[in-house]
Amino acid sequence: RLNADNARFLLLAVLIVLYMLCGAAVFSAIELPTEREAKERWEERLENFTRRHNLSREYEEASVAGIRVDDIRPRWDFTGAFYFVGTVVSTIGFGMTTPATIGGKIFLIFYGLIGCAGTILFFNLFLERLITVIAYVMKSCHERQLRRKGVLPHNGRRGSGSSEVDSLAGWKPSVYYVMLILCIASLIISCCASAMYTPIEGWSYFDSLYFCFVAFSTIGFGDLVSSQNIRYESQGLYRFGNFVFILMGVCCIYSLFNVISIVIKQSINWILKKFACKCCHRCQRRLFSSRRNVVMPGNVRSRRNISIETDVVNESDTDGRRLSGEMISMKDFLASNKVSLAIMQKQLSETANGYPRQMSSNLKQNGFSGGVGALAIMNNRLAETSVDR
C-alpha cells in the first residue's frame, strides 16, 4: 500500500509539471502576440515623439548612463509564462503578470480551477509523507533511548520488553514536535533563499525574509517579486534555484499551517471544555437554588389517613440526591416515599370526579366497580350508564 501511495504521489507530481508546461505554452501562445503588438505601438509612438521633440541626444546620454528604455524583458515568453503558471497553481498570485486578452482570462479560469485543486492535493500528499518521515525518525530515536535504558533488547526480539514493543507499534509523535520540526525546516529554507535573493535581487536580508514569507505562505502581495530583472548572472541556474526554493518553501509552510491549525483546534476545544465545566457548576447551583421551593419527589405526601406501612420514609439513600438537585428514578421515588401507587391513582380518580364516590350495593352488583386511576374513571362511568339504563 505504501508503494502504491508513493507511486500515486510521484505520478501526481509528474502530471503537475506537465500541466504547468502545457499551460505555459498555451499562455505564451495567447498573450505573447498581444504583448508584441503593444510593444510595437509603444516603440512607434516613442519614435514619433523623439523625432518631433528632437530627443535623440538625450536618449543617447541615458543609454550611456545605463538607463534602459528599449530593452524590456518580455513577460510572456516561455520562461515568463512558466513562472506565471507556477504562481497560479500554487495560489501565490503576485499580480506582476496577468493575462490581458479575453481568451487568456477565460483559459485562466478553467486552468486555475484544475491546477489549484491538483496542487492542493499534492501539498496534502506531501504533508502525509513528511509526517511519515518525521514519525519514523522520531520513533527510531525513541527506540534507541529505550534500548539504552535496557527496556528493549538490542537484537530486536521480544523478550522482557514485549509490552513496550507492542506499544511502539501504534506510537505516534506529538503534534508539538512535528510543529517544531516544520518551523525549523521552514526557517532554514527561508534563510537559505534569502541568502540567494539578497545579492542577486539587490534586496536587504530582511526584505528577502519578508519576500520568502509572503511567497511561501501564498499571500503574494506583489511588492517584491523575484526573477523580474532583464538579466541575471547565471540566469538559468538562478531561475531553477528560485523555482526549487519556492516549491520547497510553499510545501513546508503549507504543512506548518495545517499542523498549527490542529494545535489551534486543540486549544479551542480545551477552552470550551473549561468553559463548559464552569457553566455546568453554575447551572447546577442555579438549579438547586431555584428548586428549593419546588415540591421534590421526597416531599410528596398524601394528606389522607395513610397506614403506618405507607408512612415510613427511608431517607438514607435519597437525601443526598434531593439536596444536590439530581433527578432520581421511579424506583428511588417509590422507595423513598413508600406511597402506594394504587392510593395515588385512587386520589386521581376522586379528583377527576370531584368528590369521593360512595359506591352503592347496586353498583357493586353490576360488576363495574373497582379499579383505580383512568380505569376507575371508566368503570364508574360505565356503572352510571348501566344504572341509568
Buried (B, 14 or more C-beta within 10 A) or exposed (E): EEEEEEEEBEEBBEEBEEBBBEBBBBBBBBBBEBBEEEEEEEEEEBEEEEEEEEBEEEBEEEEEEEEEEEEEEBBBBBBBBBBBBBBBBBBBBBEBBEBEBEBBEEBBEEBBEEBBEBBBBBBEBBBEBBBEEBBEEBBEEBBEEBBEEEBBBEEEEEEEBEEBBEEBEEEEBEBEEBBEBBBEBBEEBBEBBBEBBBEBBEBEEEBBBBBBEBBBBBEBBBEBBBBBEEEBEEBEEBBEBBBEBBBBBBBBBBBBBBBBEEEEEEEEEEEEEEEEEEEEEEEEEEEBEEEEEEEBBBEEEBEEEBEEEEEEBEEEEBEEBBEEBEEBEEEBBEBBBBBBEEBBBBBBBBEEEEEEBEEEEEBEEBEBBEBBBEEBBEBBEBBBEEEEE
